[in-house]
Structure formats: C-alpha cells, structure tokens
Amino acid sequence: MIVVYSSNDAYARHLAVSMYSLFEQNKNCRELVVYVLSLGLSEDSLKRLEKIGEQYGRKLVFAEMGDLKDRIRFQADTGAYDLSIMSRLFMGEMLPDSVEKVLYLDCDTVVARPLGKLWNMDLEGNIIGAVMEPTIYQAVKESIGIGREQPYFNSGVLLTDLKQWREKEIQKRLLEFWQQKGGKLFASDQDVLNGVLKGQIKPLPPTYNFFTNYRYFSYGDLIRRSPSYKAVTEKMFSDAKRHPAVIHYMGDERPWIAGNLNHYRRAYEMYLAQTPWAGTPKEKGKEAYMLAYHLLDYVTAVWPEIRWIISGKLGMRVAESRAKNRDRQ
C-alpha cells in the first residue's frame, strides 16, 4: 500500500496523528510506504515524524514542494483555505514514475480500521475513487458544471490510478480548469477535481471518508438534497456512522479546538497521546462557538431544515470572513 499525505508545519501534529493511526490499524499490511508532500515542514517536525515511521518499521519519503505559487504560475485565491490544499494536484509530478497507484489521505483524518479492502478496490477504469459529499451547496456544483442529479465528491480520501493520471495529463487539465475559473473556487482543489474528472470518479463507500457531522444527518434528508446519493445504501450509511474506517474531521468541530464535543474526538485524542506531539494543548478562544456548533448538530437531527437555512445564509459568508482573517495573520 502506498499512501500520500501533504502538510505544512502548522498541520504537522495532525499528520502525525493520522499517520500513527494508519500504521496502527494496518500492522498486517506486508508493505506500507508513506510519501509526504512537504510544504516547509521544519527539521524538528521531520525528525518527529520519522520516529513514528521507525517505531512501526515503515518507510517514509518526504518530498519538499517549496512555494506552490512557483508551480501554479497564475493568480490563485483559495479563499478560506491555505494554498497548501492544492498540493494533491501535483501527486503525479512529485512521486516516482514507478508509483502507479496511491491512496491520498488528508491530515485531518484518523484511520480506525484496516484499509486493505479499499486499497485492493477495482477502480473500474476510473481515474480516482472518492466518497460523495451530498451536502455541498448547489451553487458550488453549478459553478463547475455539475447538475443537481450528478454526484459531487470530497477530496479528503482519494484512491488514485496515478498511471492514468499521468498518461491523460490530469495535472495540466486541473490547472487549466482552475485558471479558466479565475483561480478562485469555493472549495478550491475539491472543485477543480470534480469539475475536470466528472464521470471518471468511482464512488467509494462512506465508511472510507466519514465526515463527523454526518452523524447527525438522516439518510432520507441527504438523498432528498442530493438524489445521486442513492448510490449509497441506507445500510452503508448507518454502518459508516457506527464503525467508520476513516474518520474525517471536516467542518468546524475539530478535536484540537478547546470546547469541541465532536462524537469522534476521542479517536484523535487517543492517537495524539502516542505521538511526539503528546500533550499539545488545544486551541482556546472558541469555546462558545463550539457549544453553539454542537447544539446545531442536535438541531440537525430533529429539524434538518434549520441547518440548511443557516448553512445557506451563512456558509459563504463564514468562508469569506475566514479568508480575511487569514490574510491579516
């Protein structure tokens, strides 16, 4: 199994948690190599991460990407997100040509079950496999040419045919699409991947990229909002809630923020305690917001329409606000 992560130094401890959980849950995997696309990881972080690999006897390969602006070559605006999220678009270029298949994982994931079945899954001629995200705004889908009846996928877990990726010059097509959109899209890399690879993405079971706030959504409401989600059965969805294979801390209720009440937070905390970053204090200052967010989770379970209204009115505004705050830092 060949796994790829990308990280800057600010996310190094989250990478450590995800990587530790990956190694722990896949002890029986005969070969497991991890490539890390580094965006300025410090020497200290590199040494700490290498210790985790050594502990499990696994090979880690770090590939420094430098300043992504030098690779993109046009004016780009990732809005609420750091430019580093675009690094996954360069997998084919950064990894050796001998690597023809990879599993990409976001740093804000925890592996809770073995991934052998996922790794051996047949992509059936598709370039990537990914999990559908039925809660994406319809306006976002429309902006990249995807209709209401068509699926939209999350980019946090990508099973990738890197051989096809290179042969079909996917990296070039992704960058061209992004440039055509003015270098600015709501979900940046995710929108670019969905826009370019429409019809070439195999839907993966939600257990392999379970978004933690989906615990509070009902299956019926999700398929009403996104008819294509019927490709996921109700049993697949309920099984993912109970026993996710990959937990994705997507959304604001992150387990490293003080006051969060994320149902799946203990998985992150358990693995953090095993890494060289053990004891890192949680980020303070958002306790009231975390409480409000968690209350909204419970409102979602009873009156899902309330969440849709709030998300529809505030979602874009929150993203724009975060972008402004990030620019001031």
N, C-alpha and C positions, 0 to 999 in steps of 0.2 A: 504494500500500500504506500502510495506517495501522497503526502499531504502538504498543502501550501497555505501559509499564513502571510499577511502583510501587517507591519506595525511600525509606528513611530515610537519615540521613547515614552511619550505620555501614556501609551497603551501597553507598555511592556509587561506590567504586572497582570493585566487581563490576558495577554498572550500566554504568560506563564501558567495561569490557571487553566486555560483551555488546553494547552499542550500537556500539562500534567494529567488532566482527566483523560485525554486521548491515549496517553501511554498506559495509564492505569486500567482503562477499560479494554485495551487491546493487547494485553500481555501475551495472548496466544497467537498473535499475528506473527508469522515467521519473519517477515521483513517489513519494516516500517521506517520510512525516511521522511524527514520533515524539512521542507525548504521554507525559509523566512525571507520575504521581500522586505528588506530593511530600509526605512526612511529616517536615517540618522539615529539608529539605536546606539546608545553610549557603550563604551567599553565595559562599564560596570554591568549594564543590563545584559550584554552579550555573554559575559562570564557567568552571570546568574542563570541565564537560560541554558547555557552549555552544561551546567551542573545537573539540571533536570534530565537532559539527554543522557548524560553519563550514568545517572542513577538507574536508568532503565536500559542502558546499553544500546541506545538508539542514536542514529546518525542525524545530526543537524547540519544544514548547509545554509549559510547566510549570504544573501545576495544584496549588496548595497545598491540602491537605486538613485541616490543623490537627489537633486532637486527635480521634482516631476515637471516643473514648468519648462525645463530644458527638453523634455521628451514630448510634451504636448504641442508646443510651438504655436499656440494661438491663445487669445484671451479667454480664460476659463473662469467660471464662477460656480463654485459648488454650494453656494448658499449657506445653510446651517452646518455644513459638514466640512471637515478638513480635507484638503486636496488629496491627502494620502488614500482616501477611499477609492481613488481611481487606479491605484497600483495594480489591482487584479486584472485590469485590461491588458497588462504587459506580461502576463504569465508566459506566453509563447516565446517572447523575446528574451526573458530573463532566465529561463530554465534550459538545461542542455537539450539538444535536439533528440537525444536518446530517450528523453522522458516524453512518452506519448499519451499518458493518461494521468490525471491528477484529481485529487479531492481538495477543493478550496474551502477553508473554514474561516469565518470572521473571528476576530479575537474575543468578541463578547458572546462566545458560545461556551457551553460545557458539554462534554461528551458523557452521557450517562449510561450508554450500553455499547457493546461491540459494534463495529461498523463494517464487518466483513461482508454482510449481505449487500450493503449499499455499494461497497467497492466493486463487488462482482456483478452488479446490476447491468443488464444489457441496455445500452442507450438507444438501440434500435435505429441506428443511423443518424440520430440527433447529435448536435454538437455539444450540448450540455444537458444535464438533468438538474432540476431545481424544484423547490416547493412553491405552490401557488400562494399568493397574498391577496385574498379576496376583499380586504378592507381598504385597498388603495383608492384614492379619490378618482371618480370617473373622469374628472377634468385632466388628471395626470395621464390616464390612459389615452384620452383623445389627443393630447398634445404630442404623443409619439405614434399616433396612427393605429391604436388598438381599440376595437369596438367593445361595447358592453358585454357582448356574448363571448368575447375572446379572453383567454386567461392572461394574468399578469403574475410574474414570478419574483420572489425575493432572492437577492444575490448573496445572502449570508452563507449558504452552502451550495457549492457548485461542483457536480461531478462532471468533469470536462474531458472530452476527446481532444487532447492537445494536438494530435496529429492532423485531424481535420481542421482544427483552429488555425494551424499554420498554413496548410495547403490552400485554404479558402481565404487567407489573408484577413481573418476576422479582426485582428487588432487595427489594421488600416481602416476597415469599414466602420468600426466602432468610433474611431477618432473623427472620421469624415462625417458621420452622422451627428456627433456631438458638435462639431464645428458648424454644420448646417443649421443646428438649433441655437446658434449664437453662443455656444459654450456654456449654456445655462439651462438646466433642467431641474425639476423639483427634487427628484431622488438620484440625480447625477448618474453614477455608474450603473445603477439598477435600471434606470430609464433607458440608458444607452443600450444595455444588453437586451432588454425587452424589445426595444424598437428595431434593432438590427437582426436579432435572432428569432423574430416572430415566426412560429411554425417549425422551429428547429430546436425546441426545448422539450425534453421529456419530463412530464410531471412526476415528481417523487412523492412518496407518502409523507404526510405532515410530521410523522414521528422523527424524520431526519432533519427537521428545521422547525421545531415547535416554538412559536412566538408566545412568550409567557402571558401576555394579556389576553390571548385567545382562550385561556381557561374560563373566562367569564362570558364569552360569546356562545350563542347556541348555533348548532349546525344549521337549523332551519333558517335563521336570520342571515347567515353567511351565504347560503345558496340563493336566498331571495335577492341579496345585494349583488351577487356575482354568480349568474347561472352556470358558468363554466366550472364552478367548484363542485358540481355534481360528480365530477370525475373522482372526487374523494368521497368514499362512502361514510355514512354516519359512524359505522364501527371503527373505521380507520381514524376518524377524528376523535372519537371518545377514547380509543386506545392510546392515541398520542398524548391526550391530556393526562392520562393516568401514568403512562410509562414512556415518556419521550426518550428517544435515542440521542438527540442533540437538542439541548435547551438553548434558545436564543433570547438573550435579554434585550429584545427590541422594544423600543418605547422609552418613556422617561423613568420608569420604575426600576432603576438599575440597582443591583445588590451592593454596589460600592458607595452608594449615597446614604448618608445617615437618615434614619427615619423611614426607609423604604420597608414595605410589608409584602414584597413580592413572594408569592407562594413557593417559588422555586429558589429562593435566595440561599437556602442552606447548602445547596449543591455547590454554589460558587464559594461560599464561606468555608466549606469543608476542604475544598482543594486549595484555596488560597493559603490555608493554615499549613499546607505541606510544602509550599514553595519558599524560595529565598525572600519573598515579599511578605511572609507571615507577619502579622501584627501591624500592617499598614492601616492607619486609621481611616475611617470612612469620611467622605467629603461632607462637610457640615454646611448649614445655611439654607437647606431646602426642606426642613422637617415638615413645615406646614403644607408645602406643596405636595410632598409625598403622601401625607394623610389625605389631602383632597383627591389626589390621583387614585388612591386605593379605594376611597369611597365611591369614586366614579366607576371603578371595576364592579362593585356590587350593584350599583345602579344599572350597569350594562346587563347584568344577569337578569334583572327584573324588568327594566324598561329600556331595551336596546336603542329605541328611537332617540332617547335623550342623548346618548353618546354620539349618535350620528349627527345630531343637530349641533352639539358642541364642537365636534371634530370639523364639521363642515364650515362653521363660522370662525373657528379659532386656529385650525390646523395650519393653514398657510401663514397666518399672522404670527404664530409662535415660531415657525421656521424662519421667517424674515427677521424677527426680533433676535433670535439666536445668532443669525448671521452678523447683525450689527454689533452684538456683544462680543463675538469672536474677533471682529475686526478691531475692536478697541483694545484687546488684550495684547 
